[in-house]
Amino acid sequence: MPNSRTLYVLLFSLYWAQGLPVGFMTHALPVILRAQGVSLAHIGGFGLLMLPWSIKIFWAAYVDRYALPYKSLFGKEGYREIYSGHYRSWIVPTQFCSVIILVILSFFPIQDLDQPQYLLIFFSLLLLLNLTGATQDIATDALAVNLLNGDQQHWGNTFQVIGSRLGFIVGGGAVLWCLDWFNWQRTFLALALLVFLNLLPILFYREPYHSKSTQNVNQTGISFTQAIRQYFNYFNSSAELKTWLMVLISFKVADGLAGPLLKPLMVDMGLNFTQIGVYITMFGAVAALLGAALAGLLLRFFSRANSLILFSILKIISLVGYVFLAYRYESQLQTVPMWLYGVNAFEDACSAMLLVVMLTLIMQYSRKHYAGTDFTFQVSIMATVSGVLYLGSGVIADALGYYFYLSLICAIAILCLAPIFFWKNKMA
């Protein structure tokens, strides 16, 4: 079993690598599209690129059950020698595939996206990049569940959020900044290099043998459908778990509704690529790093349930800040850019604090022998709700306008506090 420092560095590198391409698609791509005159409705449609993160539950059981064989490549015998770690056998090839896709994208003629055939190829490559990233995430989450003990969970998830947010800084903010100064090819080759460098820690890491996980899953002989039913039965086995499902379903409602609006609002308020890339995305991600670290510290002194309530209230306050900005925009009042930077940074910090405590709770409710599937099932619920709402929210925002729609989101976010209180009352 690795020591805590080695484990935290390993998880940090893996989640940073995942955050790089995701940061581009969630932070940089909407800005680029909006600057080219794409409507909010079409930007919301690009949420389909994140579909693999919502449906990864459908192959999570296979990641738990099987390790990818390396025998034909290395010619070695024996389970441990062939795989050198069950989940590592998935992480290494999927991350390497991400490097290859980023290299291919660096040669893509981005100026030809107005042609349908190029747009389809571009969309397909980004979708494939998300597919490999989502599969890697299943294995990485399962590895973390198996390696982190109870006292390490909140710090492990803190480093997870810090790593992913750092990926957002580079993949989102730095890409926008680089596109103002460098060309498309150099920017994406640099992304590919960073993902490859973050592959090195897992390449030199020897994963412990998870005998319980492997034997339990392989010896049952149950079908995939039966396994899924078992997972549903587990989350339906007590009042606490039933109310926890309510929390999972409602947790990302506000984020999904607001997703396509926040960055385009910055564009419409007059910020350029560099301002959004550096002062919104990068500065906001730095605030998220601080928020994640603060959450890790607070979880040493406050219960996970109370922390979830407190951080959720702070998140609602941050959304009220966006309502203020939207009011000034629609009233045609001049707003100092510093207000935009501050509101965005505060919202990113609150989101990171919420994410740390939420991932820690998700890990708490994940069984080690079904680590990848249980963790993925819970995350997929949140991602599915957020993704579905993301797709339609742009259309509603076009019809209602920023101010009224963001005010409505704040009211919904307050209502979403109710499931958290129900769950807390049902905790054993």
N, C-alpha and C positions, 0 to 999 in steps of 0.2 A: 504494500500500500504506500503510495507516494506521500511525502510530507505536505503540509498545508500550502507552503509557499510554491512548491512545484505544481501542485494541483491548481492553484489559483492562476498561475502563469499560463498553464495549459488551457484552461477554460477561457481566460482572457483572449488568448491568441485565436482560438476557434471562433469565438463570437465576434471578434473584430473582423475576421475574414468574411463572415457571413454579412456583417453590417455594411461592408464596402459596396457591393452591388445593390443591396436593398436600399442603402442610402441614396444611391443615384436614382432609383426608380420612384422612391417615395418623396424625395426632397428636390432633386434636380430636374427630373423629367417633367413634372407639372409646371415648373417655372418656365422651362424651355418651350413647352407647348403653348402656354398662355401668352408668352412674349411673341409668338408667331401668330397670335390671333385665334387660337383654338378655344371654342366655347367651354364653359364649365361643364356642360352636359357631356361633351366628348372627353374632357379630362377625367371625369368620373368613370367613363367607359374603360379607361386604361387601368382601372382597378382589377380588370380581368387578369392582368399580368400576375397579380398576387394570388390567383386561384390555387396554385399548388400548396400554399401555406394554409389554406382553409380545408383542403381535402386530403392532406397528408395522412390523416387517420386511416385512410383506406389501405395504405401499405405500411403503416407503423408496425402492425403485428408481424410482418415478414422481417422487418429489421430486428425486432426482438427475437424472432424464432431462428433466423438463419444468419450465418456470417458469410461474407463473400469469399469464395475459394481463391487462394493464390497458388494452389498446387501446380497448375499448368504453367504458371509463370516461373516459379522458383524450384519446382521439382522436389520439394521437401515433404516428409511424411510426418504425421501426427498433428492433432488439432492445434496445439499451441504453437508449433513451429510454422504451420501453414498460415494461420490467421494472425498470430501475434496480437490477439485481442479481438473479441467479438465485435464491439462497436467501432474499434479502430479500422476494421476491415471495410467498413462503410465510409468512414470519415475521410480517409486518405484518397480513395478514387473520386469521390464526389467533389472534394475540394480541388483536386487536380483538374477535373472536368470544368470547374468554374474558371480556372486559369485559362484553359484552352478557349472557352467561349469568349472571355474578355479579350483575348488576343484577336480572335476572329472579328469581334465587334470593332476593334481598333482600325481595321481595314475597311469598315463599312462606309459606303458613300452617303454620309448623313445628309448631304445637300439634295439627294434624290428621293427623299421621303415623300414628296408630293406624287410620286409614281406608285400605283397600287402594288406592283410586284415587289418593290423594295420595302414598302411599308409592311407587307406581309412577312417578308424575311426578317426584318428588324423586330417585329412583334414576336415571331417564332423564336428567335434567338434569346430575347429577354425572357420569354416564357420558359424556355429550356434552362436558362440560368436560375430562374426561381425554382424549377423542379429539382435541380441538383442541390440548391441551397436548402430547400425544405427537407430533402432526404438526409442531408448532413445534419440538419438541426435535430431530427428525430434521434439519430445516433448520439449526437453530442449531449442532448438533454438526458438520454438514458444513461450515458456514461457518468454524467454529473450526479444523477439520482443514486447510482450504485456506489459512487466514491465518496460523496459528502455525507458525513454524519450530521445529527441534529444540530450540534453546536456550530458546524461549518456552513449550514445551508444558507443562512442570511448573507454571510460574507461571500460564499460562492456565487449567489445570485447578484450580489453587488458587483462583483467583477464581471459577471455576465453582462449586466446592463452597461457598465462602464465600457467594456469591449465593444458591444454593439453600437453604443452611442459614439464612440470614437470612430467606428466605421461610418456612421452617418456624417460625422464631421468631414471625413475625407471623401467618401463616396457622394455626399450631397453638396456640402459647402465648398470644399476644395475643387470639385469638378466644375462648379459654376464659375469659380474664380479663375481656374485654368482655362476655361473656354473663352474667357475675355482676353487671355494673354497668349495661350498656346493653341495648337490645332487639336482636332478630335483624336487623331491617331496617337499622338504623344500622351494625351490625357489617359486614354484607355490602356495603353501599354504600361503606364505607371500604376494603374489600378491592378492590372494583372500581376505585376511584379510584387506589389504589396500583399496580394492574396497568396502568392507563392511563398513569400517570406514567412507568412503566418502558418504555412504548412509545415515548416521545419520542426517546431516543438512536438507535434504529433508523430512525425516521422521517427524521432529519436526517443519516443515514449513507449514503454512496454506495459500494456494494459494488463491488470490482474485478471485471472481466469474467473469468470462469473459462473461458477458451477451451478448455483441454485437457479439462476435465470435460464441457462441453457438446458439443464436437465428437466426442469419443470415444464418448460414449453414443449420440448421435443418428445417427452415421454407421454404426454396426454393424448396425442394423436387426434386432437379435435380439429375440426375444419375452421376455416377463417370466419365463416358466418357464426359458428358456435362460439368462437373466441370473442367476437364483437358482442354477442348476447351476454356473455359473462361480464364483459366490461360494463355494459349498461346495468346489469344486475348489481354490480358492486356499487355503482353510484346511486342505486335505488334501494340500498340495503339499510339505510337509517335516515332518521329525520334530519340529522346534521348534513349528510351528503346530499339529500334532496334539496335542502335550502342552499347548499353550496352550488348546486347546479343553477339555481336561480341567480346567484351572484355572478357566475360565469357568463350567463346569457345576457345580463344587463350591464356588465362591466364596461364593454366597449361600445355601447350604444351612442354615447355622446361623441366619442372619437370618430366613429363611422359616419355620423351625420355631419361632423365639422371637417372631415378629412380633405375634401376637394376645395374647401373655401379659404383656409387660412393663408396658404402661400399665394394663391391668386389675388387675395385681398391686398397683400403687400405690393404685388405688381400694379394693381389698379390704383394704389395710393402713391405710385410714382417711383418706387425703388427699382434700381437697375440690377443686373446680374451680380455685380460685385457686392453691392450692399446686401442683397439677399443671401448670396453665397457666404460672405464673411460675417456680417453683423446679425443676420437672421439665423441661417443654418449652423454656421460654425460657432458663433457666440452662444446660440441656443443650445448646441450640443455640449459646449463647455459647462453651461449652467446645468445641463442634465447630468454630467459627470459629477458635479458637486452635489446635486440632489441625490444621486444614487449613493454617494459616499455618506451623506448625511442620513439617509434612510438606514444604511447598514449600522451606523452608530446608534440611532434611535431604537432600532430593533433589539439592542442589548438591554434597554431599560423599559420599553413598552411592549405590551403583548401584540401579537400579530393582528388580532381583531381590532384593537383600538387604533393601531397604526393605520390599518386600512380605512377606517372611518375618518381619521384626521387627514390623511393624504387625499381622500376623496373630496373632502370639503375644500381643501386648498386648490384642488383641480377646478372645482366649480368657480371659485373666486377668480382663477386665471381666465376662465371663459367669459366672465363678466368684463374683464379687461378688453377682450376682443369685441364685446358688444359696444363698449365705449368707443373703440376705434372705428367700428362700422358706423356708428351714429355720426361721428365727425366726418367720415368720408361721404356719407349720403347727404349730410347737411352742407357739404362743400366747404368745410372749415379746414384751415391749414393745420396740419399736425406735424410737430417736430419729429424727425425720424427716431430720435432717442426714445420716444414713447413706444414706437413700434418695436424697437429692439428690446426694451424692458419687458413689455407684455409678453412677447414671444419667449424670452429667456425664462420668465417666471413660469409660464405654461409648460415649457420643456422640463424645467426642474421638478415641477409637481408631477408630471407624467412619469419621470424616471423614478421618483420616490414611490409612486403607486406601483410601478412595474416591479420594483425590487420586492416589495411585500407580497404582491400577487404571485410572482414566480416562486417565492418561498413557500407560500400556502399551497400552490399547485404541487410543488415537490413533496410537501407534507402529506398530501392526499394521493401520492403515487406509490404504488407497491413496487418493491425492488424487482420482483420476478416478472413484472409486466411494465418495467420502467418506461420504455419508449412509448408504448401504447397508452398508458395511463396519462403520462405527461402530455403527449400529443393530443389525446382526446380532449383534454381540458383546454389546451391552447387553441385547438381547432374550433371549439365552440365560440371562443371570443373572436377569432379571426373570421369565421363565417358570418357572424352577426355584423361585425365591422365591415366586411367586404360587401355584403349585400346592401347595407345602408349606404356605403360609399358609392355604389353604382347609381343609385337613384337620387342621392342628395344633391348632385349638381343640377339636375333638372328642377328640383324644388327651389334651390337657391336662385336660379335664373328667374323663377316666377315670383318669389317673395322678396328678393333683395337681401343684402348682407345683414342689415340691422334686425329686421323682423325675424329672419330665420335663425340668427345666432341667439336672439332672445328666447326663441322657442326651444333651442337646444339646451340653454341654461335651465329652463323649467323642467325639461325631461331629465337632465342630469340630477336635479334635486330629487325627482321621483325615484331615480335609480338607487338612491341611498336606502330605500326601504328594504330591498332584499338583503343588504348587508346586515341591517339590524335584526331581521328575522333569523338569519344564519347565526349571528352571534348568540342569540337567545337559545338556539338549539344545540350549541356546542356543549360537548360533554364536560 
